[in-house]
């Protein structure tokens, strides 16, 4: 992850917020998308039982209301997006929130939010929590608490067979057309402007240091546009978050594959208002319980992103 930004999507100037694409990503928004409801892994939720001890750990406001208001920006398949009806919120985060709620004996009530409004909304009390592919880092921990639950980084997607021989960790992308989603750290990475202070142009600098031209970054409003650019030959490769690439590869009917290993990994976190007190400990306990009984694994398998499983979740676990 680009440590100069506050998450997988780029920070806007002068505020502790992120911007996000407004359209659906990773082929997830079309009614024709048969994978938009995830893989059939059977009933995930019916066997989950409330844990009275964990329920008692919840903050008094959450316990008395019986719910927690959770913000999400449905623009990042398969983590959070709209399903086949273009109305219902679906995705890994939505399923995990439902499972956590059942274990805690409360409702995780998801509300659509613009990504750049999530942190301010938590600060103002409009939301109590957020599950929206938010990366835990030290700067954000000053404002909210995090329960880490998933590991994501950047992955490289190419056409099947990787005819160009592209790799994420060498100079093979130098001078090539690389499709990315607007507002992401991947766009920062391939920016023609090299500015370490702002976290831009890291791959461009690597290319120029190697005596080669930088990549040509092609920014699209959503991940689907980047994927289409690759399939049509208008782009040589795609860079995006690892779960987004994993999902896109699985939905591509054999057109795409992942090249090389994921890099710049960091944990996603469930963001919780610091006003909620011991609620974060209750959420962490519920997450560990879902890992122990196999529910967590099933949810990741449903969305084809089990490679991002985080074995050791924690509270405020950022390293940078």
GUKOLSE-420660 format. One record per atom (N, C-alpha, C): x, y, z; residue in one letter. Coordinates in steps of 0.2 Angstrom, whole numbers, padded with zeros to 4 digits, always signed. Each point is the difference from the previous one (the first is absolute). Layout:
BEGIN
XYZA
...
# end
This chain:
BEGIN
+0004-0006+0000X
-0004+0006+0000X
+0004+0006+0000X
-0002+0005-0003X
+0004+0007+0000X
-0001+0003+0007X
+0005+0000+0004X
-0001+0003+0006X
-0001+0007+0001X
+0000+0004-0006X
-0001+0007+0000X
-0008+0001+0000X
-0004-0005-0002X
-0007+0001+0000X
-0003-0004+0006X
-0006+0001+0001X
-0004-0002+0006X
-0003-0007-0001X
+0000-0003-0005X
-0003-0006-0002X
+0001-0002-0007X
-0004-0005-0002X
+0001-0003-0007X
-0002+0006-0005X
-0004+0005+0002X
-0002+0005-0004X
+0003+0006+0002X
+0002+0005-0004X
+0004+0006+0001X
-0004+0005+0005X
+0004+0003+0004X
-0002+0005+0005X
-0001+0006-0004X
-0006+0004+0002X
-0001+0006-0003X
+0004+0005+0003X
+0002+0006-0003X
+0004+0005+0003X
-0003+0003+0006X
+0004+0000+0005X
-0002+0004+0006X
-0005-0003+0005X
-0001-0006-0001X
-0005-0003+0004X
+0001-0008+0001X
-0002-0002+0006X
+0001-0007+0001X
-0006-0004-0003X
+0000+0000-0006X
-0005-0003-0004X
+0002-0004-0006X
-0004-0004-0003X
+0002-0003-0006X
-0005+0001-0006X
+0003+0000-0006X
-0005+0000-0005X
-0001-0007-0003X
-0006-0001-0004X
-0001-0006-0002X
-0004+0000-0007X
+0001-0005-0004X
-0004+0000-0006X
-0007+0000+0001X
-0004+0003-0004X
-0007+0000+0001X
-0004-0006-0003X
+0003-0003-0005X
-0003-0005-0003X
+0003-0007+0003X
-0004-0005-0002X
+0002-0007+0003X
+0007-0002-0003X
+0003-0004+0004X
+0007-0002-0003X
+0000-0008-0001X
+0005-0002-0003X
+0002-0007-0001X
-0006-0004-0003X
-0003+0003-0005X
-0006-0004-0004X
-0006-0001+0005X
-0001+0004+0005X
-0005-0002+0005X
-0006+0003-0001X
-0002+0004-0004X
-0006+0004+0000X
-0005-0002-0005X
+0001-0004-0005X
-0005-0001-0005X
-0005-0006+0002X
-0006+0001-0002X
-0005-0005+0001X
+0002-0007-0003X
+0004+0001-0005X
+0002-0006-0004X
+0006-0004+0004X
+0003+0003+0005X
+0005-0003+0004X
-0002-0005+0004X
+0001-0006-0002X
-0003-0006+0004X
+0004-0001+0006X
+0006+0003+0001X
+0004-0001+0006X
-0001+0005+0005X
-0005+0004-0001X
-0001+0006+0005X
-0003-0002+0006X
-0002-0006+0001X
-0002-0003+0006X
+0005-0004+0004X
+0005-0001-0003X
+0005-0004+0003X
-0001-0008-0002X
+0006-0004+0002X
-0001-0007-0001X
-0004-0003+0005X
-0004-0005-0002X
-0004-0004+0005X
+0004-0004+0004X
+0000+0002+0007X
+0004-0004+0005X
-0005-0003+0005X
-0006+0000-0002X
-0005-0002+0005X
-0002+0005+0005X
-0004-0002+0005X
-0003+0005+0005X
+0006+0002+0005X
+0001+0007+0000X
+0006+0002+0004X
-0003+0002+0007X
-0006+0003+0001X
-0002+0003+0005X
-0004-0004+0006X
-0004-0005-0003X
-0005-0003+0005X
+0003-0003+0006X
+0006-0002+0000X
+0003-0004+0006X
+0004+0005+0004X
+0000+0007-0001X
+0004+0004+0004X
-0005+0002+0006X
+0003-0001+0006X
-0004+0001+0006X
+0003+0006+0004X
-0004+0004+0003X
+0002+0006+0004X
+0004-0002+0006X
+0005+0003+0001X
+0005-0001+0006X
-0002+0005+0005X
-0003-0002+0006X
-0002+0005+0005X
+0006+0004+0003X
+0006-0003+0001X
+0005+0004+0002X
+0003+0005-0004X
+0000-0001-0007X
+0002+0005-0004X
-0005+0005-0001X
-0007-0002+0001X
-0005+0005+0000X
+0001+0005+0005X
+0002-0002+0006X
+0001+0004+0006X
+0005+0005-0001X
+0005-0002-0004X
+0006+0004-0001X
-0002+0007-0004X
-0005+0000-0004X
-0002+0005-0004X
-0001+0007+0004X
+0001+0005-0003X
-0001+0007+0003X
-0007+0000+0002X
-0002+0004+0005X
-0007+0001+0002X
-0004+0003-0006X
+0002+0004-0004X
-0004+0003-0005X
-0002-0005-0005X
+0005-0004-0002X
-0002-0006-0005X
-0004-0005+0003X
+0001-0002+0006X
-0004-0005+0004X
-0007+0002+0001X
-0001+0006+0001X
-0007+0003+0002X
-0004+0000-0007X
+0003+0002-0005X
-0003+0001-0007X
-0001-0007-0004X
+0005-0004+0002X
-0001-0007-0003X
+0003+0000-0008X
+0003+0006-0001X
+0003+0000-0007X
+0006+0005+0000X
+0004-0001-0005X
+0006+0005-0001X
-0001+0002-0008X
+0001+0007-0001X
-0001+0003-0006X
+0007-0001-0004X
+0000-0003-0005X
+0006-0002-0004X
+0000+0004-0007X
+0005+0004-0001X
+0000+0003-0006X
+0004-0004-0005X
-0002+0000-0007X
+0004-0003-0005X
-0001+0003-0006X
+0005+0000-0005X
+0000+0003-0006X
-0001-0006-0005X
-0006-0001-0003X
+0000-0006-0004X
+0002+0001-0007X
+0007+0000-0001X
+0003+0001-0006X
+0006-0004-0001X
+0001-0005+0004X
+0006-0004+0000X
-0001-0007+0000X
-0002-0003-0005X
-0002-0007+0000X
+0007-0004+0000X
+0000-0006+0004X
-0005-0003+0003X
-0002+0001+0007X
+0004+0006+0002X
-0001+0001+0008X
-0006+0004+0002X
-0002+0004-0004X
-0007+0004+0001X
-0002+0003-0007X
-0006-0002-0002X
-0003+0002-0006X
-0007-0001-0001X
-0003+0001-0005X
-0007-0001-0001X
-0001-0007-0004X
-0005-0004+0002X
-0001-0006-0003X
-0004+0000-0007X
-0002-0005-0002X
-0003-0001-0006X
-0006+0005-0001X
-0004+0002+0005X
-0005+0004-0001X
+0002+0007+0000X
+0006+0002+0001X
+0003+0007+0000X
-0003+0004+0006X
-0003-0004+0005X
-0003+0004+0006X
+0003-0003+0007X
+0001-0007+0000X
+0002-0003+0006X
+0008+0000+0001X
+0002+0002+0006X
+0007+0000+0001X
+0002-0007+0002X
+0005-0002-0004X
+0003-0007+0001X
+0008+0001+0001X
+0003-0006+0001X
+0007+0000+0000X
+0003-0003+0007X
+0006-0001+0000X
+0004-0003+0005X
-0001+0004+0007X
+0000+0007+0000X
-0001+0003+0006X
-0007+0000+0002X
-0005+0000-0004X
-0007-0001+0002X
-0001-0006+0003X
+0003-0006-0003X
-0001-0006+0003X
+0003-0001+0007X
+0006+0003+0000X
+0004+0000+0007X
-0004+0004+0005X
-0002+0006-0002X
-0004+0004+0005X
-0006-0004+0002X
-0004-0003-0004X
-0006-0004+0002X
+0002-0006+0005X
+0006-0003-0001X
+0002-0006+0004X
+0002+0003+0007X
+0004+0006+0000X
+0002+0003+0006X
-0006+0002+0004X
-0005+0003-0003X
-0006+0002+0003X
-0004-0006+0004X
+0000-0006-0004X
-0004-0006+0003X
+0004-0002+0006X
+0007+0000+0000X
+0004-0002+0005X
-0001+0004+0006X
+0000+0007-0001X
-0001+0005+0005X
-0007+0001+0003X
-0005-0003-0004X
-0007+0001+0002X
-0002+0007-0002X
+0002+0003-0005X
-0002+0007-0002X
+0000+0000-0008X
-0003+0005-0002X
+0000+0001-0008X
+0005+0005-0002X
+0004-0002-0005X
+0005+0004-0003X
-0004+0003-0006X
-0003+0006+0001X
-0004+0004-0004X
+0004+0004-0005X
+0001-0002-0006X
+0004+0003-0005X
-0003+0006-0004X
+0003+0005+0000X
-0002+0006-0004X
+0005+0002-0005X
-0003+0001-0006X
+0005+0003-0006X
+0003+0007+0002X
+0006+0000-0001X
+0003+0006+0001X
+0005+0002-0005X
+0002+0006-0002X
+0005+0001-0004X
+0007-0001+0004X
+0005-0002-0004X
+0006-0003+0004X
+0003+0006+0004X
+0000+0006-0004X
+0003+0006+0004X
-0004+0003+0005X
-0006-0003+0001X
-0004+0002+0006X
+0000-0004+0006X
+0003-0006-0001X
+0000-0005+0006X
+0003+0002+0006X
+0007+0002+0000X
+0003+0003+0006X
-0003+0006+0003X
-0002+0005-0004X
-0004+0005+0003X
-0006-0002+0003X
-0004-0005-0003X
-0006-0002+0003X
+0001-0004+0006X
+0006-0003+0001X
+0001-0004+0006X
+0002+0005+0006X
+0003+0006-0002X
+0002+0005+0005X
-0006+0004+0002X
-0005+0001-0004X
-0006+0004+0001X
-0005-0004+0004X
+0000-0007+0000X
-0005-0004+0003X
-0005-0003-0005X
+0001+0002-0007X
-0005-0002-0005X
+0000-0008+0000X
+0006-0002+0000X
+0001-0008+0000X
+0004-0002+0006X
-0001-0006+0002X
+0004-0002+0006X
+0006-0005-0002X
-0001-0002-0006X
+0006-0005-0003X
+0000+0001-0007X
+0005-0003-0003X
+0000-0001-0008X
+0004-0006-0002X
-0003-0003-0005X
+0003-0006-0003X
+0000+0002-0008X
+0006+0002-0002X
+0000+0002-0007X
+0007+0000-0003X
+0004-0006+0001X
+0006-0001-0003X
+0005+0005+0003X
+0000+0002+0006X
+0004+0005+0003X
+0006-0002+0003X
+0006+0002-0002X
+0006-0002+0002X
+0002+0003+0007X
+0001-0004+0005X
+0003+0002+0006X
+0006+0003+0000X
+0001+0007+0002X
+0007+0002+0001X
+0000+0005+0006X
+0006+0002+0001X
+0002+0004+0007X
-0004+0007-0001X
+0000+0003-0005X
-0003+0006-0001X
-0008+0000+0002X
-0003-0005-0003X
-0007-0001+0001X
-0002-0002+0007X
+0005-0004+0003X
-0001-0002+0007X
-0001+0006+0005X
+0002+0006-0002X
-0001+0006+0004X
-0007+0002+0001X
-0004-0002-0005X
-0007+0002-0001X
-0005-0006+0002X
+0002-0006-0002X
-0005-0005+0001X
+0004-0006+0002X
-0003-0005+0003X
+0003-0007+0002X
-0002-0005-0006X
+0005-0004-0001X
-0001-0006-0005X
+0001-0007+0003X
-0005-0004-0003X
+0001-0007+0001X
+0002-0003-0006X
+0006-0002-0001X
+0003-0003-0006X
-0003-0007-0002X
-0002-0001-0007X
-0003-0006-0001X
+0002-0003-0007X
+0004+0003-0004X
+0001-0002-0007X
+0007+0003-0002X
+0003-0003-0004X
+0007+0003-0003X
-0001+0001-0007X
+0002+0006-0002X
-0001+0002-0008X
+0007+0003-0002X
+0001+0000-0006X
+0006+0003-0003X
-0002+0002-0007X
+0005+0001-0004X
-0001+0001-0007X
+0002-0006-0004X
-0004-0001-0005X
+0001-0006-0004X
+0000+0002-0007X
+0004-0004-0005X
+0000+0002-0007X
-0004-0005-0004X
-0004+0002-0004X
-0004-0004-0004X
+0002+0001-0007X
+0000-0006-0004X
+0002+0000-0007X
-0004-0004-0004X
+0000+0000-0006X
-0003-0005-0005X
+0002-0007+0002X
-0004-0005-0001X
+0001-0007+0001X
+0007-0002-0004X
+0004-0003+0004X
+0006-0002-0003X
+0006+0005+0001X
-0002+0006+0002X
+0005+0005+0001X
+0004+0001-0006X
-0002+0001-0006X
+0004+0001-0006X
+0005+0005+0000X
-0001+0005+0004X
+0005+0005+0000X
+0006-0001+0006X
-0001-0006+0003X
+0005-0001+0005X
+0000+0005+0006X
-0005+0003+0002X
+0000+0005+0005X
+0001-0003+0007X
+0003+0004+0004X
+0001-0002+0007X
-0001+0007+0004X
-0002-0001+0006X
-0001+0006+0004X
+0007+0003+0004X
+0005-0005+0000X
+0006+0002+0004X
+0006+0001-0005X
-0001+0002-0006X
+0006+0001-0004X
-0002+0006-0005X
+0004+0001-0005X
-0001+0006-0005X
-0005-0002-0006X
-0003-0005+0001X
-0004-0002-0006X
-0006+0004-0002X
-0002+0004+0005X
-0006+0004-0001X
+0002+0007-0003X
+0007+0002+0000X
+0002+0006-0002X
-0001+0001-0007X
-0003+0006-0002X
-0002+0002-0006X
-0007-0004-0003X
-0003-0003+0005X
-0006-0004-0002X
-0006+0004+0002X
-0006-0002-0003X
-0006+0004+0002X
-0004-0004+0006X
+0000+0003+0006X
-0003-0004+0006X
-0006+0003+0002X
-0006-0004+0000X
-0006+0003+0002X
-0001-0001+0007X
-0003+0006+0003X
-0001+0000+0007X
-0007+0004+0001X
-0003-0001+0006X
-0006+0004+0002X
+0002+0006+0003X
-0004+0005-0002X
+0001+0007+0003X
+0000+0000+0007X
+0004+0004+0003X
+0000+0001+0008X
+0003-0005+0004X
+0004-0004-0004X
+0003-0006+0004X
+0008+0001+0001X
+0003-0004+0005X
+0007+0001+0000X
+0003-0003-0006X
-0003-0004-0004X
+0003-0003-0006X
+0001+0006-0005X
-0005+0005+0000X
+0001+0005-0004X
+0006+0005+0002X
+0001+0000+0006X
+0005+0004+0003X
+0007-0003-0002X
+0000-0007+0000X
+0006-0004-0001X
+0002+0001-0007X
-0004+0001-0005X
+0002+0000-0007X
+0000+0008-0003X
-0001+0004+0005X
-0001+0007-0002X
+0007+0003-0003X
-0001+0004-0005X
+0006+0003-0003X
+0004+0005+0004X
-0003+0002+0006X
+0003+0005+0004X
+0003-0004+0006X
+0006+0000+0001X
+0004-0003+0005X
+0000+0005+0006X
-0003-0002+0005X
+0000+0004+0006X
-0001-0004+0006X
+0006-0002+0003X
+0000-0005+0006X
-0004+0003+0006X
+0000+0007+0001X
-0004+0003+0005X
-0007-0001-0001X
-0003+0000-0006X
-0007-0001-0001X
-0001-0008-0002X
+0005-0004+0000X
-0001-0007-0002X
-0002-0001-0007X
+0002+0004-0005X
-0001-0001-0007X
+0006-0002-0004X
-0001-0004-0005X
+0005-0002-0005X
+0005-0005+0002X
-0001-0004+0005X
+0005-0005+0003X
+0002-0005-0006X
-0005-0002-0004X
+0002-0005-0005X
+0004+0004-0006X
-0002+0006-0001X
+0003+0005-0005X
+0007+0001+0002X
+0001+0001+0006X
+0007+0002+0002X
+0005-0007-0001X
-0003-0005+0002X
+0004-0007-0001X
+0001-0001-0007X
-0004+0002-0005X
+0001-0001-0007X
+0006+0005-0002X
-0001+0006+0002X
+0005+0005-0002X
+0007-0001+0003X
+0000-0003+0006X
+0006-0002+0003X
+0004-0005-0004X
-0005-0004-0003X
+0003-0006-0004X
+0001+0002-0007X
+0000+0006-0002X
+0001+0002-0007X
-0006-0001-0005X
-0006-0001+0003X
-0005-0001-0004X
-0006+0005+0001X
-0004+0001-0005X
-0006+0004+0001X
-0005-0002+0005X
-0003+0004+0003X
-0005-0002+0005X
-0006-0003-0003X
-0005-0003+0003X
-0006-0003-0002X
-0005+0006-0002X
-0004-0002-0005X
-0005+0005-0001X
-0007-0002+0004X
-0001+0004+0005X
-0006-0002+0004X
-0007+0002-0004X
-0004-0005+0000X
-0007+0002-0003X
-0005-0001+0005X
-0003+0006+0002X
-0004+0000+0006X
-0008+0000-0003X
-0003-0005+0004X
-0007-0001-0002X
-0005+0001+0006X
-0006+0003-0001X
-0005+0001+0005X
-0001-0006+0005X
+0000-0006-0003X
-0001-0006+0004X
+0004-0005-0002X
+0000-0006+0004X
+0005-0005-0002X
-0002-0004-0006X
-0007+0000-0002X
-0002-0003-0006X
+0003+0003-0006X
+0001+0007+0000X
+0003+0003-0006X
+0007-0002+0000X
+0003-0001+0005X
+0007-0002+0000X
+0001-0007-0003X
-0005-0005+0002X
+0000-0006-0002X
-0001-0001-0008X
-0005+0004-0002X
-0002+0000-0007X
+0006+0003-0004X
+0004+0005+0002X
+0005+0002-0003X
+0005-0006-0002X
+0001-0004+0005X
+0005-0006+0000X
-0003-0005-0005X
-0006-0001+0000X
-0003-0005-0004X
+0000+0002-0008X
-0001+0007-0001X
+0000+0002-0007X
+0007+0002-0002X
+0005-0001+0004X
+0007+0002-0003X
+0002+0007+0001X
-0005+0004+0003X
+0002+0007+0001X
+0005+0001+0005X
+0001-0005+0005X
+0004+0000+0005X
+0004-0006+0000X
+0006+0000+0003X
+0005-0006+0000X
-0001-0004+0006X
-0002+0004+0006X
-0001-0003+0006X
-0005+0004+0005X
-0002-0003+0005X
-0004+0003+0005X
+0003+0000+0007X
+0000+0005+0004X
+0002+0000+0007X
-0006+0002+0004X
-0001-0004+0005X
-0005+0001+0005X
+0001-0003+0006X
-0005+0001+0005X
+0001-0004+0007X
-0001-0007-0002X
+0004-0004+0004X
+0000-0007-0001X
-0007-0004+0000X
-0005+0002+0005X
-0006-0004+0000X
-0004+0002-0007X
+0001+0007-0002X
-0004+0002-0006X
+0003-0004-0006X
+0007-0001+0000X
+0003-0004-0006X
-0003-0007+0000X
+0001-0003+0006X
-0002-0007+0001X
-0007-0001-0003X
-0005+0005+0002X
-0007-0001-0002X
+0000+0001-0008X
+0003+0005-0002X
+0000+0001-0007X
+0002-0006-0004X
+0006-0003+0002X
+0002-0006-0004X
-0005-0005+0000X
-0003-0001+0006X
-0005-0006+0000X
-0006+0002-0004X
-0002+0006-0001X
-0006+0002-0004X
+0002+0001-0007X
+0006-0001-0002X
+0002+0002-0007X
-0001-0006-0005X
-0002-0006+0002X
-0001-0006-0004X
+0006-0002-0004X
+0006+0001+0004X
+0006-0002-0003X
+0004+0005-0004X
-0002+0006+0000X
+0003+0005-0004X
+0006+0002+0004X
+0000+0001+0006X
+0005+0003+0004X
+0004-0005+0005X
+0006+0002+0002X
+0003-0004+0006X
+0004+0005+0004X
+0002-0002+0006X
+0004+0004+0004X
+0007-0001-0001X
+0005+0005-0001X
+0007-0001-0001X
+0004+0002+0006X
+0004-0005+0002X
+0004+0002+0006X
-0004+0000+0006X
+0004+0002+0006X
-0003+0000+0006X
-0003+0007+0002X
-0004+0000+0005X
-0003+0006+0003X
+0005+0004+0003X
+0000+0007+0000X
+0005+0003+0003X
-0003+0006+0004X
+0004+0003+0004X
-0002+0006+0005X
-0007-0002+0004X
+0001-0006+0003X
-0006-0002+0004X
-0001+0004+0006X
-0006+0000+0002X
-0002+0004+0007X
-0007-0003+0001X
-0002+0001+0007X
-0006-0003+0002X
-0006+0005-0001X
-0006-0003-0002X
-0006+0004+0000X
-0002+0000+0007X
-0004+0005+0002X
-0003+0000+0007X
-0007+0002+0000X
-0004-0002+0005X
-0006+0002+0002X
+0001+0006+0004X
-0002+0006-0003X
+0001+0006+0004X
-0006+0001+0005X
+0002+0002+0006X
-0005+0001+0005X
+0001+0007+0004X
-0005+0003+0001X
+0000+0007+0004X
+0004-0002+0006X
+0004+0005+0002X
+0003-0001+0007X
-0005+0001+0005X
-0006+0003-0001X
-0005+0001+0005X
-0003-0007+0002X
+0002-0005-0003X
-0004-0007+0001X
+0004-0004+0005X
+0005+0003+0003X
+0003-0004+0005X
+0002-0007-0001X
-0002-0005+0004X
+0002-0007-0001X
-0004-0003-0005X
-0003+0003-0004X
-0004-0003-0006X
+0006-0003-0005X
+0006+0003+0000X
+0005-0003-0004X
+0002-0006+0002X
+0001-0001+0007X
+0002-0007+0002X
-0006-0005-0001X
-0006+0002+0000X
-0005-0005-0001X
+0000-0002-0008X
+0001+0005-0004X
+0000-0002-0007X
+0006-0004-0002X
+0006+0001+0003X
+0006-0004-0001X
-0002-0007+0003X
-0003-0001+0006X
-0002-0006+0002X
-0004-0004-0004X
-0005+0003-0003X
-0005-0003-0005X
+0004-0002-0006X
+0004+0004-0003X
+0004-0002-0006X
+0004-0006+0001X
+0003+0000+0006X
+0004-0006+0002X
-0004-0007+0000X
-0006+0001+0003X
-0005-0005+0001X
-0002-0003-0007X
-0001+0005-0005X
-0002-0002-0007X
+0006-0003-0004X
+0006+0002+0002X
+0005-0004-0003X
+0001-0007+0003X
-0001-0001+0006X
+0000-0006+0003X
-0005-0005-0002X
-0006+0002-0001X
-0006-0004-0003X
+0000-0001-0007X
+0004+0003-0004X
+0001-0001-0007X
-0005+0005-0004X
-0004+0005+0003X
-0004+0004-0003X
+0004+0005-0004X
+0005+0003+0003X
+0005+0005-0004X
+0003-0003-0006X
+0002-0006+0000X
+0003-0004-0006X
-0005+0000-0005X
-0007-0002+0002X
-0005-0001-0005X
-0002+0006-0004X
+0000+0006+0004X
-0001+0006-0003X
+0005+0002-0005X
+0006-0001+0001X
+0006+0002-0004X
-0001-0005-0006X
-0001-0006+0001X
-0001-0005-0006X
-0006+0002-0004X
-0005+0003+0003X
-0006+0002-0004X
+0002+0005-0005X
+0004+0004+0001X
+0002+0006-0004X
+0007-0001-0003X
+0003-0006+0000X
+0006-0002-0003X
+0006+0004+0002X
+0000+0002+0006X
+0006+0004+0003X
+0003-0003+0006X
+0000-0007+0000X
+0003-0003+0006X
+0007+0001+0001X
+0004+0002-0005X
+0007+0001+0001X
+0001+0006+0004X
-0005+0005+0001X
+0001+0005+0005X
-0001-0001+0007X
-0001-0006+0002X
-0002-0001+0007X
+0005+0002+0004X
-0002+0003+0006X
+0004+0003+0005X
+0000-0005+0006X
+0005-0004+0001X
+0000-0005+0006X
+0000+0003+0007X
+0003+0006+0000X
+0001+0003+0007X
-0003+0007+0000X
-0007+0001+0001X
-0003+0006+0000X
+0002+0004+0006X
-0001+0006+0001X
+0002+0004+0006X
-0003+0007+0000X
+0001+0004+0005X
-0002+0006+0000X
+0005+0005-0001X
-0001+0005-0005X
+0005+0005-0001X
+0007-0003-0001X
+0000-0004-0006X
+0006-0004-0001X
+0005+0003-0005X
-0001+0006-0002X
+0004+0003-0006X
+0007+0001+0002X
+0004-0001-0005X
+0007+0000+0001X
+0003+0007-0002X
-0004+0003-0004X
+0002+0007-0003X
-0006+0004-0001X
# end
